[in-house]
Amino acid sequence: MVSLLQEIDTEHEDMVHHAALDFYGLLLATCSSDGSVRIFHSRKNNKALAELKGHQGPVWQVAWAHPKFGNILASCSYDRKVIVWKSTTPRDWSKLYEYSNHDSSVNSVDFAPSEYGLVLACASSDGSISVLTCNTEYGSWDAKKIPNAHTIGVNAISWCPAQAPDPAFDQRVTSRSTAVKRLVSGGCDNLVKIWREDNDRWVEEQRLEAHSDWVRDVAWAPSIGLPRSQIATASQDRHVIVWTSNADLTQWSYNVLHTFDDAVWSISWSTTGNILAVTGGDNNVTLWKENTEGQWIRINYESGTAIQSKQPSSHHPHSQHPQQQQPTQQQLQQAPSHPGPSSDSEHSSNLSNSNLSNSQLSN
């Protein structure tokens, strides 16, 4: 059963772009075009516990680190900065680190699985991806950059789970191995790319082509012991695509989950990786679940029942993707510095671009 848990008036002075719950689902962070980040208790009252000010422009996204590192939150902004915040109590926050080595808007941030340490990935409109690693013993940060990751700009970033997808009930598996560090990114070149850490640098491992417009969001599904990996991607082309690979991540096929009525802005997996939340320009939040036949069905909001999508679910081998239309030189010159909303209607639709609670979606 899907039901509304709570409504929170953030009292932001401008549009809210993103919201994220912490690991335990107790603290809620929101960010806005008013340049601030606000912290709330998700289940007590609607008054902000803290207001974090440090950006000089719209704040696009926030991300929580694993609680083993303390209460740590990252935010990214149009002002080209990434700020990592740390609190001693939910009301007392201070800057832990500020990164300003991007040449354009920073659109997405995501903390790596805790097995890798305190590591943050950042995606920017300058076309590059930064990977920031903290030495927690000395409090120093190291930055590595993936230049020219996507033409025009990078819109979204997501980490691969740290655990390799070993079969859950394979008696031959004595312990689960730690996987190689991987990232998935989506950009204004309509591409989805998988990056792998190779010694001291990051290399492009896979290029997934199926979208016909900007890729707005990417989300690598949690590993639940199945011998496969899944990535969900959302695009301006109104499609959500679920990519599925074999255990060694060498072959990917895709399945169009649904064709929506408007651009799709944001997607989020449940903690168990079996439910996908989708939100976009149609101002709706829908929940989708894969059935035993590999078809994606929508969960009805009122009754909790499943409704099969009208969009036929067809699997395509990655080698048989549609022909991509490359951007012209004129399009490159006219592209905005931030791949965000460019019209009033799009600004309104972006109000629905909020991550849902993984703890709520797992029910």
N, C-alpha and C positions, 0 to 999 in steps of 0.2 A: 504494500500500500504506500502510495506517495502522498504526502500531505505537507502543507506549509507549516514550518516550525516557528518562525518568528520574522517580524518585519522590524528593521532598524532605520530610524531617521538619522543619517550620518551628520546632518547639518553642514555638509560641505557647501561652499559658496559657488561651486560650479559642478560640471558634470563629473560623475563618478565613473572611472574607467575600469577599475578592477577591484576585486575583493578576494581575500584568501584567509582560510582558517589555519591555525597552527596545527601541529602534529596531533594534539589531543582534542582538537575541535572546540577549545575553550576561548581562545583569543581570536578576534577577527580584525584583520588589517584592511583598510580601504585607502584608495588613492584617487586623486581628483585633478582636474584642470586648475583648481585653485592653488596648486603647488604644494599641497600638504598631504601627509599620511596620517591617518587616525587609527587608534587602537580601541577596540571595544571588547567587553565581556559578552560572549555570544548568547548567554542564557540568563543574564541577571537583569540589566536595565539597558536603556538605549543611550545613556550618556557616555561620551567618549572618555576613556581612561587617560588618554594622552594624545597630543597633537604634535607630530614631528615635522619641523620646518627646516629645510636645508636646500631645497630645489628652487630654481628661479624660472620654472616653467611647468607645464602640465606634467603630472606624474602618471605614467602609462601602466605600470605593473609593480606588484610587490611579490616577494617570495620568502617563506620561512625556512630557516635552516633546521636540521634535526636537533631536538632538545638536548642531546648529549653535549652540544657545544654551548648550551645556555639559550636564553631568549634572544635570538638573532634574526633580524629581518633585513632584507635587501629591497631597495626601490630604484627604479630607473625612470629617466625623464627626458623630455624634449630638450632640456638644457645641456644634453650630452654627458651628463654625469650619472654614475651609479654610487649610491650611498648604502653602506652597511651599518645598521643600527644595532645597538645592544642595550638590554635593560637589566637592571638589578631587581626591579619590581615592575608589574604591569603599568605603573604610572611614571616611572623614572627611566627615561631613554636618553642615550647619548650616541654620537657618531663613533663608530669603531674604525671605519675606513671610508675614504672617498676616492673614487677612480674617475679620472677625467681625460682619458686618452683616446676618446672617440671623436671623430670630426663631424658627427651629426647626431640626431636623436637616437637615444638608446631605447629600444622598443620592448625588450623582453629580458627577463632574468630568471634563472632557475638554479637552485642549489643541487649539487651532485648527491648521490646516495652517500650516507654517512660512512660507509666502508672506505670511501676514497679520502676522507678527511673533510675539512671545511673548504669546499671548492665551489665557485660560482661561475656560471656561464652567462655571458651578456651578448645580446644580438642588437646590431645597430643599422641605421639607415645609411651609414657610410659603406655598407657592404661587407663589413668584417664581423667576426665573432671574437670575443675576448674570454679567456679562461683564467680566473683569478684564484690563486691557491694561497691559503693562509698557513703560516707556520705558527700553530697555536702555542708552542712553547715560548717563542720569542715575540709573537705578535706582529710579525712582518708578513707582507704580502708579495707574491710573485705573479706577474702577468704574462701570459702568452697570447699572441693574437693569430687568428686565421684570417689573412687578408683576402679580399676579393672572394668571399664565400658565396655571395649571390649578387648578380647584377642589379643595380639600382639600390637594393637594400635588403636587410634581413629582418623579417617580421616576428619570428618566433623560434624558440629553442626548447629542447627537452632532453633529459638524460636517459640513457638506457639503464635498466635495472642493474645493480652490481652483481647479482647472482646469475650465473649462466642457467638457461632453462633446461635443467636436467629432468628426466622423467621422474615424477613424484613417487612412483611405486616400483621403480627399478631396483631390485635387490642388489644389483652389481654396483650401484652408486653408494659409496661409503660416506662421502662428504661432498657437499656442493662446492664447486670451484668458483673463485672470484673471476668475473668476466673482465675482458679488456675494456678500458674506458671508451665509451662511444656516446656521441651526441647525434640528435636529429634536428635539422633546421629547415625552415620554410621561408621563401623569399618572394620578392617582386618579379623574379624571372619565371614564376609559375612552377618552380622546381622544389622538390623535397630532397635533401641531401643527408647522408649518414657519414659522420666523421669518426675516425678511429685514432686514438693516441698511439703514435709509433715512436718509441724512445722519447726524444725531447721535442717532438713536433706533432701536429695534427694533420692527417691526410684524408682526402675524400675517398671513402670506401664504396659508396653506392650513390647513384643518382636515380631517383624515382620520378618518372614523368607520367602524369595522367591528368593534371589540372590544366585548365585553359585560361586561368586568370591568377592573380596574386594569391599566394598561400598565406592565409591569415593566422593560422594556429597549427601547432603540431603537438602530439602527446604520445609518448611511449608508454604502453600499458605495463602495469606492474607484473612481475614474474610470479606465477602461481604454480610452478612446477611442471607445466606442460612443455613438451619438446618443440616449442615454437615461440616466436616473438610477434607482437602486433603493435602497429603504429597507426594512430588516427590522425588525419589531416583535414583541415577545413579551409575553404577557399571562397574568394570573391565570386567564383563561378557557380555558387549555390550548391556545391556538392560537398559532402563529407565522404571521405574514402578511408577504408580500413585496409591497411597493408599487412600481409602475413608472410612470415619467412619460415624456413626450415631452422633446425636447431643451431646450425653453424652460421646463420645469417648471410649465406651466399646467394640465395635465390628468394626473390620477393614476388608475390602475386597481389592483385588488389581487387577490392570488392566495393562498388559504389553503394554506400549505406542508404542514401536517399538524395533526391533533388529537392531542395527547399525553395520557398517562395522568394527568398532574398539572400543576400550575401551572408555567409556563415562566419561569425567573428571568433567564437571561442568553443573549445571542447575540453572535457575533463573526465578522466577515468575514475571509477570507484576504487577503493582501496584493494578490493579483491580482483579488479581488472575485468569484471564481467558485465558492468553497466557503463555506458558512455552518455554523458550529458552534453547537449548541443544547444547553443544559443546564438542568435544572429539578428539580422536586420528586420526579421518579421516580429520581433519583440516577444518571442516565445522561448521557453526553456523546455526541451523535450528530452526524455530518457529512452535509451535504446539498449536492447539486450539481444545477444546472439542465441538462436535456438539450436537444437541438436542437429539440425540439417544445414547449419551454416548460414541461415537467413537472419537478417537483422530486423527485429520487430520493435515497435514503439510501445512503451508502457503507458497505459491510459492514466492520466493524472488523478481523476476522481475515484476510479475503482481499483486501480492497481493492476488491471488486466492488460494483456498484451494485444496489440493490434499490428498486423503485418503491414509493412510499408507497401505502398502502391508502386514504388520504384522496384523493378525487378532486380534481384541480387544476382549478379553474374560475375564469376571469377575470371580474371584475365591474367595470363602470364605476363610478367613485367616486360618481357621482350616484345610484347605486342601492344604497346601503348599508342594512343593517338598521336598524330604528328603535331608537334608544338610549333606555335607561331612565335618567332623571335621578335623582341621589341625593336622598333625602328630607331634610328638615330634621333628623330624628332621626339619620339616618346621618351627616350632617355633624357633629353634636354628638358622636357616639360614635367618630368617626374618630380613630385614634391619631396622636400627634405625628410619628411616623416610619412611613412606609408599608412597614414591614418585617414579618418573621415575627411572628405573634401566638400561636402554639401550639408545643408541644414538637415535634410532627411536622414543622411548617414550619421550625423551627430546624434540625432534622436535615437536611432537604432542602437547606437553603441552603449546606451544605458543598460542594455541587457548583457553586456560583456563582463560577467562576473563568474569566477570559478565557484563551483558548488562544493559543498563539504564532502570530502571523501567518506567521512564517517556516516553521513546521512545516506549517501548513494549505495553503501554496502548493504543496506537493509533490503 
